[in-house]
Amino acid sequence: MYQHVLVAIDGSDHSKRAAQHAIQLVEDTPEAQVTIICAVDYGKSEKESNRGLTSEQIAEAARDYLEPFEDIFHQAGVRVKSVIVHGAPGPAIVSHANEHPYDIVIIGSRGLNPVQEFVLGSVSHKVAKRVKVPVLVIK
C-alpha cells in the first residue's frame, strides 16, 4: 500500500516506535523505500559550535546518529536511505516532505504536557498540520 515512507527521527523512544511502525507498514511491499529524516538546527547547535565543532562535524555526527536506525531497517529487509535537513525541525521536515513524493509521513509524538504543547507547539503537530500527505503520529 505504502511505497514511499518518510520517518522523522529525533532519537526519542517515540521515534524508535515510529521506525518500528514504518517497518510494519512496508514489510510486505518489497519495492517500498523508507527515508529517515533528521533535522539539524544549527541555531540550536551553537553549544556544539562553542565546543569548536564545525558545521561539517555536526553533520557527520547527525549521519552517525542515523546509522543505528538504518540498521533496524536493514535487519528487517527494508530498503532505507537517510536525509539530513537543516533548520528548525518542524518547518524543515514539512518542506522536505512536501517537495518529495511520499505516501505517508511517520513521526513520533514527544509527549509534551498540554501546557507545553499549547505554548510551544510540538514538531509532530506542526508536521501533521502542514504536510500534504497523511501523517501517522506514534505515541
Stockholm file with secondary structure:
# STOCKHOLM 1.0

chainA/1-139         MYQHVLVAIDGSDHSKRAAQHAIQLVEDTPEAQVTIICAVDYGKSEKESNRGLTSEQIAEAARDYLEPFEDIFHQAGVRVKSVIVHGAPGPAIVSHANEHPYDIVIIGSRGLNPVQEFVLGSVSHKVAKRVKVPVLVIK
#=GR chainA/1-139 SS CCCEEEEECCSSHHHHHHHHHHHHHHTTCTTCEEEEEEEECTTTTHHHHHTTCCHHHHHHHHHHHHHHHHHHHHHTTCEEEEEEEESCHHHHHHHHHHHTTCSEEEEECCCCCHHHHHHHCCHHHHHHHHCSSCEEEEC
#=GC SS_cons         CCCEEEEECCSSHHHHHHHHHHHHHHTTCTTCEEEEEEEECTTTTHHHHHTTCCHHHHHHHHHHHHHHHHHHHHHTTCEEEEEEEESCHHHHHHHHHHHTTCSEEEEECCCCCHHHHHHHCCHHHHHHHHCSSCEEEEC
//
